[in-house]
Amino acid sequence: MSKKASKKYVYVGLGSIQVRVNKKSLYKSATWRVISICMSFSMSYYFLGDSWEAGKFTAAYALMGTGLYYAHERAWAVIRKKRLLNI
């Protein structure tokens, strides 16, 4: 892998399980997740009136949403690549 290509990716994981991740998608996922967590907690607290319940809902939503957003980003990257290659 060239130096330029290696700068595009970072390895993340726990213990012996490591996954190569596109840095741009990872950063976009993280920044969007912060915005989404703030919005989710605010709305949950407004409707539920209990910070503990709002926090539990927000935590569950954040965990699920982060993975789904990353998968969505990578799927669109594959679609773009296929269009460029006319596959």
Stockholm file with secondary structure:
# STOCKHOLM 1.0

chainA/1-87         MSKKASKKYVYVGLGSIQVRVNKKSLYKSATWRVISICMSFSMSYYFLGDSWEAGKFTAAYALMGTGLYYAHERAWAVIRKKRLLNI
#=GR chainA/1-87 SS CCHHHHHTEEEEEETTEEEEEEHHHHHHHHHHHHHHHHHHHHHHHHHHCCHHHHHHHHHHHHHHHHHHHHHHHHHHHHHHHHHHHTC
#=GC SS_cons        CCHHHHHTEEEEEETTEEEEEEHHHHHHHHHHHHHHHHHHHHHHHHHHCCHHHHHHHHHHHHHHHHHHHHHHHHHHHHHHHHHHHTC
//
